[in-house]
Amino acid sequence: MNFYDFAANKMNGKEIKMEEYKGKVILIVNTASKCGLTPQLEGLENLYKEYKDKNFEILGFPCNQFANQDPGTNKEISEFCLINYGVTFMMFEKIDVNGQKAHPIYKFLKENAKGTFGSEIKWNFTKFLIDKEGNVIKRYAPITTPEKIKSDIEKLL
């Protein structure tokens, strides 16, 4: 399996095939609206604005598996991200990132980039960097700010 073999649903329910992102550097992040790390959405949006014209994408996947920090509907989450942080990068429907119902993309990401304490996602805002060929290059801890990922992104662009 390759990253481009997967698909996910946008907030409006429309399926997007990951092959649409071929040739782009991608940062994938599991988000939450009520987390202490939620202000990272601003840094992520800044990264997106800076590099989106250089074949860079950010894909956000809301998740409510950590302390019930994203209980809203997809519509509520989408509005929250836009109103509070001006998010224009692609946000997908809320998913599970761990357990039997984990989204296939996250199963793939975790298999290809284990964390310090194993493959499970430990918290909101875990990030994965994908190169232009669809390879998982690196996994970042939730506390790693978007600004600290900049140099890794630049190397792949």
C-alpha positions as CSV (number, residue, x, y, z in Angstrom):
1,M,0.0,0.0,0.0
2,N,1.1,3.5,-0.8
3,F,-0.3,6.8,0.7
4,Y,-1.9,7.5,-2.7
5,D,-4.0,4.4,-2.4
6,F,-6.2,5.9,0.3
7,A,-9.2,8.2,0.4
8,A,-10.9,10.3,3.0
9,N,-14.1,12.4,3.2
10,K,-14.0,16.2,3.3
11,M,-16.1,18.0,5.9
12,N,-19.0,18.1,3.3
13,G,-18.9,14.3,2.9
14,K,-17.2,14.4,-0.6
15,E,-14.6,11.7,-1.0
16,I,-11.1,12.9,-1.9
17,K,-8.5,10.4,-3.2
18,M,-5.0,11.0,-1.8
19,E,-3.7,10.5,-5.3
20,E,-4.9,14.0,-5.9
21,Y,-1.9,15.1,-3.8
22,K,0.8,13.3,-5.9
23,G,3.8,15.5,-6.4
24,K,3.1,17.5,-3.2
25,V,4.7,17.6,0.2
26,I,2.0,16.9,2.8
27,L,1.7,17.5,6.5
28,I,-1.0,15.5,8.1
29,V,-2.3,16.4,11.6
30,N,-5.0,15.1,13.9
31,T,-6.7,18.3,15.3
32,A,-9.0,19.1,18.2
33,S,-11.0,22.3,18.9
34,K,-10.8,22.3,22.7
35,C,-7.2,21.3,23.3
36,G,-4.4,23.3,24.9
37,L,-2.6,22.8,21.6
38,T,-5.4,24.1,19.5
39,P,-3.6,27.4,18.9
40,Q,-1.2,25.4,16.7
41,L,-4.0,25.8,14.0
42,E,-2.7,29.4,13.5
43,G,0.9,28.2,13.0
44,L,-0.4,25.5,10.6
45,E,-2.3,28.0,8.6
46,N,0.7,30.3,8.4
47,L,2.8,27.3,7.1
48,Y,0.1,26.6,4.5
49,K,-0.1,30.2,3.3
50,E,3.7,30.4,3.0
51,Y,4.2,27.1,1.0
52,K,0.9,26.3,-0.7
53,D,2.1,27.8,-4.0
54,K,5.2,25.5,-3.8
55,N,3.3,22.2,-3.9
56,F,2.6,21.9,-0.2
57,E,-0.6,20.8,1.5
58,I,-1.8,20.4,5.1
59,L,-4.5,17.8,5.7
60,G,-6.3,18.1,9.0
61,F,-8.2,15.3,10.6
62,P,-10.3,16.2,13.6
63,C,-10.4,13.5,16.3
64,N,-12.4,13.2,19.6
65,Q,-10.4,10.3,21.1
66,F,-8.3,12.4,23.5
67,A,-10.2,13.7,26.6
68,N,-13.3,14.5,24.5
69,Q,-11.6,17.6,23.0
70,D,-13.5,17.7,19.7
71,P,-17.1,16.7,20.5
72,G,-18.7,19.0,17.9
73,T,-20.2,18.0,14.5
74,N,-18.1,18.3,11.4
75,K,-20.0,21.6,10.6
76,E,-19.2,23.0,14.0
77,I,-15.6,22.0,13.8
78,S,-15.2,23.5,10.3
79,E,-16.8,26.8,11.4
80,F,-14.6,26.9,14.6
81,C,-11.4,26.4,12.6
82,L,-12.4,29.1,10.1
83,I,-13.7,31.7,12.5
84,N,-11.1,31.4,15.2
85,Y,-8.0,30.5,13.2
86,G,-8.8,31.4,9.5
87,V,-8.1,27.8,8.5
88,T,-8.1,27.4,4.7
89,F,-6.1,24.1,4.4
90,M,-8.1,21.0,3.8
91,M,-10.0,19.7,6.8
92,F,-11.6,16.2,6.7
93,E,-14.5,14.6,8.6
94,K,-13.8,13.7,12.2
95,I,-12.2,10.3,12.5
96,D,-10.6,7.9,14.9
97,V,-6.8,7.6,14.8
98,N,-6.5,4.7,17.2
99,G,-8.3,1.5,17.9
100,Q,-10.3,-0.9,15.6
101,K,-12.1,2.0,14.0
102,A,-9.0,3.9,13.2
103,H,-9.1,5.5,9.7
104,P,-7.0,3.5,7.2
105,I,-4.8,6.5,6.5
106,Y,-3.8,6.6,10.2
107,K,-3.2,2.9,10.3
108,F,-0.8,3.4,7.4
109,L,0.9,6.5,8.9
110,K,1.4,4.7,12.3
111,E,2.9,1.6,10.6
112,N,5.3,3.7,8.6
113,A,6.4,6.1,11.4
114,K,6.2,4.8,14.9
115,G,6.4,7.3,17.8
116,T,8.7,7.3,20.8
117,F,6.4,5.0,22.7
118,G,5.1,2.8,19.9
119,S,2.8,3.3,17.0
120,E,-0.4,4.6,18.7
121,I,-1.2,8.3,18.5
122,K,-0.7,9.7,22.1
123,W,-2.5,13.0,21.7
124,N,-4.0,15.7,19.5
125,F,-1.7,17.5,17.0
126,T,0.6,14.5,16.2
127,K,2.0,15.4,12.8
128,F,3.3,13.3,9.8
129,L,5.3,14.6,7.0
130,I,4.9,13.0,3.6
131,D,7.3,13.6,0.6
132,K,6.3,14.1,-3.0
133,E,6.4,10.4,-3.7
134,G,4.0,9.5,-0.9
135,N,6.6,8.3,1.6
136,V,6.1,8.9,5.3
137,I,9.3,10.9,6.2
138,K,8.8,11.8,9.8
139,R,6.4,11.8,12.7
140,Y,6.3,14.8,15.1
141,A,5.2,14.9,18.7
142,P,2.0,16.9,19.5
143,I,4.1,19.6,21.2
144,T,6.3,20.2,18.1
145,T,5.1,23.5,16.8
146,P,4.5,24.0,13.1
147,E,7.3,26.5,13.0
148,K,9.8,23.8,14.1
149,I,8.8,21.7,11.0
150,K,9.6,24.4,8.5
151,S,13.1,23.4,7.7
152,D,12.1,19.8,7.1
153,I,9.3,21.0,4.7
154,E,11.8,23.2,2.9
155,K,14.2,20.3,2.3
156,L,11.4,18.3,0.6
157,L,10.1,21.1,-1.5
